[in-house]
């Protein structure tokens, strides 16, 4: 659970509304799991191979959810 929390904190700090908003909602305890999962999948499709530090976190977050 700590690993997932750390990933969500990175997503929330990313500044990319697609994942930062649902990640912050998860951290606040008010997330819709389906919406969060969909947002992470979309982020992975759009940016999952750009070379940034978030790339490997998308798939790992999905595994942990």
PDB file of N, H, CA, C and O in Angstrom:
ATOM      1  N   UNK A   1       0.824  -1.203   0.000  1.00  0.00           N
ATOM      2  CA  UNK A   1       0.000   0.000   0.000  1.00  0.00           C
ATOM      3  C   UNK A   1       0.866   1.265   0.000  1.00  0.00           C
ATOM      4  O   UNK A   1       0.492   2.274  -0.596  1.00  0.00           O
ATOM      5  N   UNK A   2       2.009   1.209   0.661  1.00  0.00           N
ATOM      6  H   UNK A   2       2.313   0.389   1.146  1.00  0.00           H
ATOM      7  CA  UNK A   2       2.911   2.363   0.673  1.00  0.00           C
ATOM      8  C   UNK A   2       3.440   2.660  -0.730  1.00  0.00           C
ATOM      9  O   UNK A   2       3.592   3.820  -1.113  1.00  0.00           O
ATOM     10  N   UNK A   3       3.719   1.597  -1.490  1.00  0.00           N
ATOM     11  H   UNK A   3       3.595   0.655  -1.178  1.00  0.00           H
ATOM     12  CA  UNK A   3       4.213   1.791  -2.852  1.00  0.00           C
ATOM     13  C   UNK A   3       3.154   2.499  -3.696  1.00  0.00           C
ATOM     14  O   UNK A   3       3.469   3.429  -4.438  1.00  0.00           O
ATOM     15  N   UNK A   4       1.910   2.065  -3.584  1.00  0.00           N
ATOM     16  H   UNK A   4       1.654   1.309  -2.981  1.00  0.00           H
ATOM     17  CA  UNK A   4       0.827   2.686  -4.348  1.00  0.00           C
ATOM     18  C   UNK A   4       0.642   4.139  -3.910  1.00  0.00           C
ATOM     19  O   UNK A   4       0.420   5.014  -4.748  1.00  0.00           O
ATOM     20  N   UNK A   5       0.731   4.398  -2.618  1.00  0.00           N
ATOM     21  H   UNK A   5       0.911   3.688  -1.938  1.00  0.00           H
ATOM     22  CA  UNK A   5       0.599   5.777  -2.121  1.00  0.00           C
ATOM     23  C   UNK A   5       1.700   6.661  -2.706  1.00  0.00           C
ATOM     24  O   UNK A   5       1.433   7.789  -3.120  1.00  0.00           O
ATOM     25  N   UNK A   6       2.926   6.158  -2.744  1.00  0.00           N
ATOM     26  H   UNK A   6       3.142   5.241  -2.409  1.00  0.00           H
ATOM     27  CA  UNK A   6       4.038   6.928  -3.298  1.00  0.00           C
ATOM     28  C   UNK A   6       3.819   7.229  -4.780  1.00  0.00           C
ATOM     29  O   UNK A   6       4.115   8.328  -5.248  1.00  0.00           O
ATOM     30  N   UNK A   7       3.300   6.249  -5.510  1.00  0.00           N
ATOM     31  H   UNK A   7       3.059   5.356  -5.130  1.00  0.00           H
ATOM     32  CA  UNK A   7       3.010   6.459  -6.933  1.00  0.00           C
ATOM     33  C   UNK A   7       1.915   7.508  -7.099  1.00  0.00           C
ATOM     34  O   UNK A   7       2.029   8.397  -7.943  1.00  0.00           O
ATOM     35  N   UNK A   8       0.869   7.410  -6.306  1.00  0.00           N
ATOM     36  H   UNK A   8       0.777   6.688  -5.620  1.00  0.00           H
ATOM     37  CA  UNK A   8      -0.228   8.379  -6.407  1.00  0.00           C
ATOM     38  C   UNK A   8       0.247   9.786  -6.053  1.00  0.00           C
ATOM     39  O   UNK A   8      -0.218  10.766  -6.635  1.00  0.00           O
ATOM     40  N   UNK A   9       1.167   9.885  -5.104  1.00  0.00           N
ATOM     41  H   UNK A   9       1.544   9.089  -4.631  1.00  0.00           H
ATOM     42  CA  UNK A   9       1.715  11.202  -4.765  1.00  0.00           C
ATOM     43  C   UNK A   9       2.484  11.778  -5.956  1.00  0.00           C
ATOM     44  O   UNK A   9       2.393  12.974  -6.231  1.00  0.00           O
ATOM     45  N   UNK A  10       3.234  10.943  -6.655  1.00  0.00           N
ATOM     46  H   UNK A  10       3.309   9.971  -6.431  1.00  0.00           H
ATOM     47  CA  UNK A  10       3.953  11.409  -7.849  1.00  0.00           C
ATOM     48  C   UNK A  10       2.978  11.835  -8.934  1.00  0.00           C
ATOM     49  O   UNK A  10       3.184  12.854  -9.593  1.00  0.00           O
ATOM     50  N   UNK A  11       1.916  11.057  -9.122  1.00  0.00           N
ATOM     51  H   UNK A  11       1.749  10.229  -8.587  1.00  0.00           H
ATOM     52  CA  UNK A  11       0.906  11.429 -10.107  1.00  0.00           C
ATOM     53  C   UNK A  11       0.254  12.752  -9.720  1.00  0.00           C
ATOM     54  O   UNK A  11       0.063  13.623 -10.569  1.00  0.00           O
ATOM     55  N   UNK A  12      -0.087  12.907  -8.446  1.00  0.00           N
ATOM     56  H   UNK A  12       0.068  12.200  -7.756  1.00  0.00           H
ATOM     57  CA  UNK A  12      -0.754  14.126  -7.984  1.00  0.00           C
ATOM     58  C   UNK A  12       0.135  15.352  -8.170  1.00  0.00           C
ATOM     59  O   UNK A  12      -0.358  16.448  -8.435  1.00  0.00           O
ATOM     60  N   UNK A  13       1.432  15.167  -8.032  1.00  0.00           N
ATOM     61  H   UNK A  13       1.833  14.277  -7.816  1.00  0.00           H
ATOM     62  CA  UNK A  13       2.379  16.270  -8.167  1.00  0.00           C
ATOM     63  C   UNK A  13       2.775  16.544  -9.615  1.00  0.00           C
ATOM     64  O   UNK A  13       3.497  17.503  -9.888  1.00  0.00           O
ATOM     65  N   UNK A  14       2.312  15.714 -10.538  1.00  0.00           N
ATOM     66  H   UNK A  14       1.726  14.935 -10.316  1.00  0.00           H
ATOM     67  CA  UNK A  14       2.757  15.793 -11.928  1.00  0.00           C
ATOM     68  C   UNK A  14       2.307  17.062 -12.645  1.00  0.00           C
ATOM     69  O   UNK A  14       2.961  17.511 -13.586  1.00  0.00           O
ATOM     70  N   UNK A  15       1.197  17.635 -12.205  1.00  0.00           N
ATOM     71  H   UNK A  15       0.666  17.270 -11.441  1.00  0.00           H
ATOM     72  CA  UNK A  15       0.669  18.806 -12.887  1.00  0.00           C
ATOM     73  C   UNK A  15      -0.147  18.477 -14.125  1.00  0.00           C
ATOM     74  O   UNK A  15      -0.660  19.374 -14.793  1.00  0.00           O
ATOM     75  N   UNK A  16      -0.268  17.188 -14.430  1.00  0.00           N
ATOM     76  H   UNK A  16       0.149  16.459 -13.886  1.00  0.00           H
ATOM     77  CA  UNK A  16      -1.048  16.745 -15.589  1.00  0.00           C
ATOM     78  C   UNK A  16      -2.435  16.368 -15.078  1.00  0.00           C
ATOM     79  O   UNK A  16      -2.598  15.335 -14.429  1.00  0.00           O
ATOM     80  N   UNK A  17      -3.424  17.190 -15.364  1.00  0.00           N
ATOM     81  H   UNK A  17      -3.292  18.030 -15.891  1.00  0.00           H
ATOM     82  CA  UNK A  17      -4.768  17.012 -14.819  1.00  0.00           C
ATOM     83  C   UNK A  17      -5.336  15.618 -15.045  1.00  0.00           C
ATOM     84  O   UNK A  17      -6.086  15.110 -14.212  1.00  0.00           O
ATOM     85  N   UNK A  18      -4.987  15.005 -16.154  1.00  0.00           N
ATOM     86  H   UNK A  18      -4.378  15.418 -16.831  1.00  0.00           H
ATOM     87  CA  UNK A  18      -5.507  13.672 -16.466  1.00  0.00           C
ATOM     88  C   UNK A  18      -5.262  12.700 -15.312  1.00  0.00           C
ATOM     89  O   UNK A  18      -6.149  11.924 -14.954  1.00  0.00           O
ATOM     90  N   UNK A  19      -4.072  12.740 -14.736  1.00  0.00           N
ATOM     91  H   UNK A  19      -3.352  13.370 -15.026  1.00  0.00           H
ATOM     92  CA  UNK A  19      -3.783  11.821 -13.631  1.00  0.00           C
ATOM     93  C   UNK A  19      -3.657  12.517 -12.280  1.00  0.00           C
ATOM     94  O   UNK A  19      -3.857  11.883 -11.244  1.00  0.00           O
ATOM     95  N   UNK A  20      -3.331  13.800 -12.269  1.00  0.00           N
ATOM     96  H   UNK A  20      -3.168  14.316 -13.111  1.00  0.00           H
ATOM     97  CA  UNK A  20      -3.134  14.462 -10.980  1.00  0.00           C
ATOM     98  C   UNK A  20      -4.435  14.592 -10.191  1.00  0.00           C
ATOM     99  O   UNK A  20      -4.441  14.422  -8.972  1.00  0.00           O
ATOM    100  N   UNK A  21      -5.522  14.889 -10.873  1.00  0.00           N
ATOM    101  H   UNK A  21      -5.517  15.027 -11.863  1.00  0.00           H
ATOM    102  CA  UNK A  21      -6.804  15.060 -10.182  1.00  0.00           C
ATOM    103  C   UNK A  21      -7.304  13.737  -9.592  1.00  0.00           C
ATOM    104  O   UNK A  21      -7.593  13.689  -8.397  1.00  0.00           O
ATOM    105  N   UNK A  22      -7.417  12.657 -10.385  1.00  0.00           N
ATOM    106  H   UNK A  22      -7.182  12.696 -11.356  1.00  0.00           H
ATOM    107  CA  UNK A  22      -7.888  11.406  -9.772  1.00  0.00           C
ATOM    108  C   UNK A  22      -6.916  10.844  -8.738  1.00  0.00           C
ATOM    109  O   UNK A  22      -7.343  10.208  -7.774  1.00  0.00           O
ATOM    110  N   UNK A  23      -5.613  11.069  -8.923  1.00  0.00           N
ATOM    111  H   UNK A  23      -5.265  11.586  -9.705  1.00  0.00           H
ATOM    112  CA  UNK A  23      -4.644  10.597  -7.934  1.00  0.00           C
ATOM    113  C   UNK A  23      -4.831  11.349  -6.617  1.00  0.00           C
ATOM    114  O   UNK A  23      -4.782  10.743  -5.546  1.00  0.00           O
ATOM    115  N   UNK A  24      -5.043  12.650  -6.689  1.00  0.00           N
ATOM    116  H   UNK A  24      -5.083  13.141  -7.559  1.00  0.00           H
ATOM    117  CA  UNK A  24      -5.262  13.424  -5.461  1.00  0.00           C
ATOM    118  C   UNK A  24      -6.557  12.991  -4.787  1.00  0.00           C
ATOM    119  O   UNK A  24      -6.626  12.929  -3.559  1.00  0.00           O
ATOM    120  N   UNK A  25      -7.576  12.695  -5.572  1.00  0.00           N
ATOM    121  H   UNK A  25      -7.520  12.746  -6.569  1.00  0.00           H
ATOM    122  CA  UNK A  25      -8.830  12.197  -4.999  1.00  0.00           C
ATOM    123  C   UNK A  25      -8.587  10.873  -4.274  1.00  0.00           C
ATOM    124  O   UNK A  25      -9.141  10.645  -3.199  1.00  0.00           O
ATOM    125  N   UNK A  26      -7.761  10.001  -4.855  1.00  0.00           N
ATOM    126  H   UNK A  26      -7.310  10.187  -5.729  1.00  0.00           H
ATOM    127  CA  UNK A  26      -7.428   8.726  -4.214  1.00  0.00           C
ATOM    128  C   UNK A  26      -6.719   8.994  -2.890  1.00  0.00           C
ATOM    129  O   UNK A  26      -7.028   8.371  -1.874  1.00  0.00           O
ATOM    130  N   UNK A  27      -5.770   9.922  -2.909  1.00  0.00           N
ATOM    131  H   UNK A  27      -5.519  10.428  -3.734  1.00  0.00           H
ATOM    132  CA  UNK A  27      -5.045  10.253  -1.679  1.00  0.00           C
ATOM    133  C   UNK A  27      -5.973  10.835  -0.621  1.00  0.00           C
ATOM    134  O   UNK A  27      -5.762  10.638   0.576  1.00  0.00           O
ATOM    135  N   UNK A  28      -6.999  11.550  -1.064  1.00  0.00           N
ATOM    136  H   UNK A  28      -7.171  11.710  -2.036  1.00  0.00           H
ATOM    137  CA  UNK A  28      -7.968  12.143  -0.147  1.00  0.00           C
ATOM    138  C   UNK A  28      -9.033  11.149   0.308  1.00  0.00           C
ATOM    139  O   UNK A  28      -9.846  11.460   1.178  1.00  0.00           O
ATOM    140  N   UNK A  29      -9.027   9.959  -0.281  1.00  0.00           N
ATOM    141  H   UNK A  29      -8.367   9.707  -0.988  1.00  0.00           H
ATOM    142  CA  UNK A  29     -10.002   8.934   0.088  1.00  0.00           C
ATOM    143  C   UNK A  29     -11.337   9.068  -0.605  1.00  0.00           C
ATOM    144  O   UNK A  29     -12.322   8.465  -0.178  1.00  0.00           O
ATOM    145  N   UNK A  30     -11.386   9.852  -1.671  1.00  0.00           N
ATOM    146  H   UNK A  30     -10.586  10.342  -2.018  1.00  0.00           H
ATOM    147  CA  UNK A  30     -12.671  10.072  -2.350  1.00  0.00           C
ATOM    148  C   UNK A  30     -12.628   9.661  -3.820  1.00  0.00           C
ATOM    149  O   UNK A  30     -13.409  10.162  -4.629  1.00  0.00           O
ATOM    150  N   UNK A  31     -11.731   8.764  -4.160  1.00  0.00           N
ATOM    151  H   UNK A  31     -11.096   8.357  -3.503  1.00  0.00           H
ATOM    152  CA  UNK A  31     -11.563   8.392  -5.569  1.00  0.00           C
ATOM    153  C   UNK A  31     -12.602   7.383  -6.026  1.00  0.00           C
ATOM    154  O   UNK A  31     -13.069   6.537  -5.264  1.00  0.00           O
ATOM    155  N   UNK A  32     -12.941   7.508  -7.289  1.00  0.00           N
ATOM    156  H   UNK A  32     -12.562   8.196  -7.908  1.00  0.00           H
ATOM    157  CA  UNK A  32     -13.742   6.511  -7.985  1.00  0.00           C
ATOM    158  C   UNK A  32     -12.727   5.587  -8.651  1.00  0.00           C
ATOM    159  O   UNK A  32     -12.026   5.999  -9.575  1.00  0.00           O
ATOM    160  N   UNK A  33     -12.645   4.342  -8.188  1.00  0.00           N
ATOM    161  H   UNK A  33     -13.215   4.007  -7.437  1.00  0.00           H
ATOM    162  CA  UNK A  33     -11.607   3.428  -8.668  1.00  0.00           C
ATOM    163  C   UNK A  33     -11.677   3.234 -10.180  1.00  0.00           C
ATOM    164  O   UNK A  33     -10.639   3.171 -10.839  1.00  0.00           O
ATOM    165  N   UNK A  34     -12.865   3.140 -10.734  1.00  0.00           N
ATOM    166  H   UNK A  34     -13.708   3.191 -10.199  1.00  0.00           H
ATOM    167  CA  UNK A  34     -13.007   2.951 -12.178  1.00  0.00           C
ATOM    168  C   UNK A  34     -12.469   4.162 -12.939  1.00  0.00           C
ATOM    169  O   UNK A  34     -11.790   4.008 -13.954  1.00  0.00           O
ATOM    170  N   UNK A  35     -12.771   5.364 -12.450  1.00  0.00           N
ATOM    171  H   UNK A  35     -13.322   5.489 -11.625  1.00  0.00           H
ATOM    172  CA  UNK A  35     -12.287   6.579 -13.104  1.00  0.00           C
ATOM    173  C   UNK A  35     -10.772   6.698 -12.975  1.00  0.00           C
ATOM    174  O   UNK A  35     -10.094   7.107 -13.918  1.00  0.00           O
ATOM    175  N   UNK A  36     -10.248   6.342 -11.816  1.00  0.00           N
ATOM    176  H   UNK A  36     -10.798   6.010 -11.050  1.00  0.00           H
ATOM    177  CA  UNK A  36      -8.798   6.381 -11.603  1.00  0.00           C
ATOM    178  C   UNK A  36      -8.095   5.396 -12.528  1.00  0.00           C
ATOM    179  O   UNK A  36      -7.097   5.740 -13.160  1.00  0.00           O
ATOM    180  N   UNK A  37      -8.606   4.191 -12.607  1.00  0.00           N
ATOM    181  H   UNK A  37      -9.417   3.912 -12.093  1.00  0.00           H
ATOM    182  CA  UNK A  37      -8.028   3.173 -13.477  1.00  0.00           C
ATOM    183  C   UNK A  37      -8.074   3.627 -14.936  1.00  0.00           C
ATOM    184  O   UNK A  37      -7.092   3.480 -15.663  1.00  0.00           O
ATOM    185  N   UNK A  38      -9.197   4.172 -15.358  1.00  0.00           N
ATOM    186  H   UNK A  38      -9.995   4.291 -14.767  1.00  0.00           H
ATOM    187  CA  UNK A  38      -9.326   4.654 -16.735  1.00  0.00           C
ATOM    188  C   UNK A  38      -8.336   5.775 -17.020  1.00  0.00           C
ATOM    189  O   UNK A  38      -7.743   5.822 -18.097  1.00  0.00           O
ATOM    190  N   UNK A  39      -8.155   6.676 -16.064  1.00  0.00           N
ATOM    191  H   UNK A  39      -8.637   6.639 -15.188  1.00  0.00           H
ATOM    192  CA  UNK A  39      -7.223   7.790 -16.250  1.00  0.00           C
ATOM    193  C   UNK A  39      -5.784   7.293 -16.365  1.00  0.00           C
ATOM    194  O   UNK A  39      -5.020   7.786 -17.195  1.00  0.00           O
ATOM    195  N   UNK A  40      -5.417   6.326 -15.542  1.00  0.00           N
ATOM    196  H   UNK A  40      -6.038   5.925 -14.868  1.00  0.00           H
ATOM    197  CA  UNK A  40      -4.058   5.788 -15.594  1.00  0.00           C
ATOM    198  C   UNK A  40      -3.828   5.051 -16.906  1.00  0.00           C
ATOM    199  O   UNK A  40      -2.762   5.172 -17.510  1.00  0.00           O
ATOM    200  N   UNK A  41      -4.818   4.291 -17.348  1.00  0.00           N
ATOM    201  H   UNK A  41      -5.684   4.193 -16.858  1.00  0.00           H
ATOM    202  CA  UNK A  41      -4.692   3.593 -18.638  1.00  0.00           C
ATOM    203  C   UNK A  41      -4.532   4.594 -19.779  1.00  0.00           C
ATOM    204  O   UNK A  41      -3.708   4.398 -20.671  1.00  0.00           O
ATOM    205  N   UNK A  42      -5.319   5.662 -19.748  1.00  0.00           N
ATOM    206  H   UNK A  42      -5.989   5.822 -19.022  1.00  0.00           H
ATOM    207  CA  UNK A  42      -5.225   6.682 -20.796  1.00  0.00           C
ATOM    208  C   UNK A  42      -3.861   7.366 -20.758  1.00  0.00           C
ATOM    209  O   UNK A  42      -3.259   7.610 -21.803  1.00  0.00           O
ATOM    210  N   UNK A  43      -3.377   7.674 -19.569  1.00  0.00           N
ATOM    211  H   UNK A  43      -3.866   7.476 -18.719  1.00  0.00           H
ATOM    212  CA  UNK A  43      -2.057   8.294 -19.434  1.00  0.00           C
ATOM    213  C   UNK A  43      -0.974   7.371 -19.980  1.00  0.00           C
ATOM    214  O   UNK A  43      -0.037   7.825 -20.637  1.00  0.00           O
ATOM    215  N   UNK A  44      -1.102   6.086 -19.708  1.00  0.00           N
ATOM    216  H   UNK A  44      -1.863   5.717 -19.175  1.00  0.00           H
ATOM    217  CA  UNK A  44      -0.126   5.118 -20.207  1.00  0.00           C
ATOM    218  C   UNK A  44      -0.150   5.068 -21.730  1.00  0.00           C
ATOM    219  O   UNK A  44       0.901   4.994 -22.366  1.00  0.00           O
ATOM    220  N   UNK A  45      -1.350   5.108 -22.318  1.00  0.00           N
ATOM    221  H   UNK A  45      -2.203   5.169 -21.801  1.00  0.00           H
ATOM    222  CA  UNK A  45      -1.467   5.090 -23.778  1.00  0.00           C
ATOM    223  C   UNK A  45      -0.881   6.357 -24.402  1.00  0.00           C
ATOM    224  O   UNK A  45      -0.202   6.290 -25.427  1.00  0.00           O
ATOM    225  N   UNK A  46      -1.144   7.507 -23.785  1.00  0.00           N
ATOM    226  H   UNK A  46      -1.696   7.561 -22.953  1.00  0.00           H
ATOM    227  CA  UNK A  46      -0.713   8.784 -24.348  1.00  0.00           C
ATOM    228  C   UNK A  46       0.761   9.093 -24.083  1.00  0.00           C
ATOM    229  O   UNK A  46       1.415   9.759 -24.886  1.00  0.00           O
ATOM    230  N   UNK A  47       1.274   8.611 -22.962  1.00  0.00           N
ATOM    231  H   UNK A  47       0.742   8.071 -22.310  1.00  0.00           H
ATOM    232  CA  UNK A  47       2.595   9.082 -22.534  1.00  0.00           C
ATOM    233  C   UNK A  47       3.477   7.964 -21.971  1.00  0.00           C
ATOM    234  O   UNK A  47       4.576   8.236 -21.490  1.00  0.00           O
ATOM    235  N   UNK A  48       3.024   6.743 -22.023  1.00  0.00           N
ATOM    236  H   UNK A  48       2.131   6.521 -22.415  1.00  0.00           H
ATOM    237  CA  UNK A  48       3.709   5.643 -21.348  1.00  0.00           C
ATOM    238  C   UNK A  48       5.051   5.246 -21.905  1.00  0.00           C
ATOM    239  O   UNK A  48       5.731   4.396 -21.329  1.00  0.00           O
ATOM    240  N   UNK A  49       5.449   5.839 -23.010  1.00  0.00           N
ATOM    241  H   UNK A  49       4.896   6.529 -23.478  1.00  0.00           H
ATOM    242  CA  UNK A  49       6.761   5.502 -23.569  1.00  0.00           C
ATOM    243  C   UNK A  49       7.549   6.757 -23.950  1.00  0.00           C
ATOM    244  O   UNK A  49       8.404   6.711 -24.834  1.00  0.00           O
ATOM    245  N   UNK A  50       7.263   7.861 -23.291  1.00  0.00           N
ATOM    246  H   UNK A  50       6.568   7.898 -22.573  1.00  0.00           H
ATOM    247  CA  UNK A  50       7.932   9.128 -23.619  1.00  0.00           C
ATOM    248  C   UNK A  50       9.315   9.229 -22.991  1.00  0.00           C
ATOM    249  O   UNK A  50      10.125  10.063 -23.396  1.00  0.00           O
ATOM    250  N   UNK A  51       9.584   8.388 -22.010  1.00  0.00           N
ATOM    251  H   UNK A  51       8.926   7.710 -21.682  1.00  0.00           H
ATOM    252  CA  UNK A  51      10.890   8.404 -21.372  1.00  0.00           C
ATOM    253  C   UNK A  51      10.931   9.140 -20.042  1.00  0.00           C
ATOM    254  O   UNK A  51      11.986   9.225 -19.414  1.00  0.00           O
ATOM    255  N   UNK A  52       9.803   9.667 -19.610  1.00  0.00           N
ATOM    256  H   UNK A  52       8.946   9.598 -20.120  1.00  0.00           H
ATOM    257  CA  UNK A  52       9.790  10.375 -18.329  1.00  0.00           C
ATOM    258  C   UNK A  52       9.729   9.383 -17.166  1.00  0.00           C
ATOM    259  O   UNK A  52       9.524   8.187 -17.376  1.00  0.00           O
ATOM    260  N   UNK A  53       9.901   9.867 -15.981  1.00  0.00           N
ATOM    261  H   UNK A  53      10.068  10.838 -15.811  1.00  0.00           H
ATOM    262  CA  UNK A  53       9.920   9.021 -14.795  1.00  0.00           C
ATOM    263  C   UNK A  53       8.586   8.385 -14.453  1.00  0.00           C
ATOM    264  O   UNK A  53       8.528   7.447 -13.658  1.00  0.00           O
ATOM    265  N   UNK A  54       7.520   8.887 -15.044  1.00  0.00           N
ATOM    266  H   UNK A  54       7.567   9.649 -15.690  1.00  0.00           H
ATOM    267  CA  UNK A  54       6.194   8.328 -14.755  1.00  0.00           C
ATOM    268  C   UNK A  54       5.892   7.083 -15.582  1.00  0.00           C
ATOM    269  O   UNK A  54       5.028   6.290 -15.208  1.00  0.00           O
ATOM    270  N   UNK A  55       6.589   6.903 -16.695  1.00  0.00           N
ATOM    271  H   UNK A  55       7.291   7.547 -16.999  1.00  0.00           H
ATOM    272  CA  UNK A  55       6.281   5.803 -17.617  1.00  0.00           C
ATOM    273  C   UNK A  55       6.115   4.446 -16.923  1.00  0.00           C
ATOM    274  O   UNK A  55       5.086   3.798 -17.118  1.00  0.00           O
ATOM    275  N   UNK A  56       7.077   3.996 -16.129  1.00  0.00           N
ATOM    276  H   UNK A  56       7.913   4.522 -15.971  1.00  0.00           H
ATOM    277  CA  UNK A  56       6.929   2.670 -15.511  1.00  0.00           C
ATOM    278  C   UNK A  56       5.886   2.640 -14.397  1.00  0.00           C
ATOM    279  O   UNK A  56       5.415   1.574 -14.002  1.00  0.00           O
ATOM    280  N   UNK A  57       5.530   3.828 -13.893  1.00  0.00           N
ATOM    281  H   UNK A  57       5.913   4.695 -14.214  1.00  0.00           H
ATOM    282  CA  UNK A  57       4.590   3.884 -12.773  1.00  0.00           C
ATOM    283  C   UNK A  57       3.155   3.610 -13.190  1.00  0.00           C
ATOM    284  O   UNK A  57       2.356   3.143 -12.379  1.00  0.00           O
ATOM    285  N   UNK A  58       2.817   3.893 -14.437  1.00  0.00           N
ATOM    286  H   UNK A  58       3.466   4.272 -15.096  1.00  0.00           H
ATOM    287  CA  UNK A  58       1.438   3.650 -14.893  1.00  0.00           C
ATOM    288  C   UNK A  58       1.088   2.174 -14.755  1.00  0.00           C
ATOM    289  O   UNK A  58       0.084   1.820 -14.137  1.00  0.00           O
ATOM    290  N   UNK A  59       1.917   1.323 -15.330  1.00  0.00           N
ATOM    291  H   UNK A  59       2.733   1.611 -15.832  1.00  0.00           H
ATOM    292  CA  UNK A  59       1.639  -0.114 -15.291  1.00  0.00           C
ATOM    293  C   UNK A  59       1.700  -0.658 -13.871  1.00  0.00           C
ATOM    294  O   UNK A  59       0.890  -1.505 -13.494  1.00  0.00           O
ATOM    295  N   UNK A  60       2.651  -0.176 -13.086  1.00  0.00           N
ATOM    296  H   UNK A  60       3.309   0.512 -13.392  1.00  0.00           H
ATOM    297  CA  UNK A  60       2.780  -0.642 -11.708  1.00  0.00           C
ATOM    298  C   UNK A  60       1.562  -0.231 -10.892  1.00  0.00           C
ATOM    299  O   UNK A  60       1.067  -1.022 -10.090  1.00  0.00           O
ATOM    300  N   UNK A  61       1.075   0.978 -11.079  1.00  0.00           N
ATOM    301  H   UNK A  61       1.478   1.621 -11.731  1.00  0.00           H
ATOM    302  CA  UNK A  61      -0.114   1.419 -10.348  1.00  0.00           C
ATOM    303  C   UNK A  61      -1.305   0.558 -10.694  1.00  0.00           C
ATOM    304  O   UNK A  61      -2.098   0.206  -9.820  1.00  0.00           O
ATOM    305  N   UNK A  62      -1.438   0.213 -11.968  1.00  0.00           N
ATOM    306  H   UNK A  62      -0.794   0.498 -12.677  1.00  0.00           H
ATOM    307  CA  UNK A  62      -2.560  -0.642 -12.390  1.00  0.00           C
ATOM    308  C   UNK A  62      -2.451  -2.014 -11.748  1.00  0.00           C
ATOM    309  O   UNK A  62      -3.463  -2.599 -11.361  1.00  0.00           O
ATOM    310  N   UNK A  63      -1.238  -2.531 -11.631  1.00  0.00           N
ATOM    311  H   UNK A  63      -0.417  -2.056 -11.945  1.00  0.00           H
ATOM    312  CA  UNK A  63      -1.049  -3.834 -10.975  1.00  0.00           C
ATOM    313  C   UNK A  63      -1.457  -3.759  -9.498  1.00  0.00           C
ATOM    314  O   UNK A  63      -2.084  -4.681  -8.976  1.00  0.00           O
ATOM    315  N   UNK A  64      -1.106  -2.682  -8.847  1.00  0.00           N
ATOM    316  H   UNK A  64      -0.597  -1.934  -9.271  1.00  0.00           H
ATOM    317  CA  UNK A  64      -1.372  -2.544  -7.416  1.00  0.00           C
ATOM    318  C   UNK A  64      -2.823  -2.222  -7.088  1.00  0.00           C
ATOM    319  O   UNK A  64      -3.300  -2.511  -5.991  1.00  0.00           O
ATOM    320  N   UNK A  65      -3.522  -1.618  -8.052  1.00  0.00           N
ATOM    321  H   UNK A  65      -3.134  -1.384  -8.944  1.00  0.00           H
ATOM    322  CA  UNK A  65      -4.938  -1.310  -7.821  1.00  0.00           C
ATOM    323  C   UNK A  65      -5.739  -2.580  -7.906  1.00  0.00           C
ATOM    324  O   UNK A  65      -6.959  -2.553  -7.742  1.00  0.00           O
TER     325      UNK A  65
END
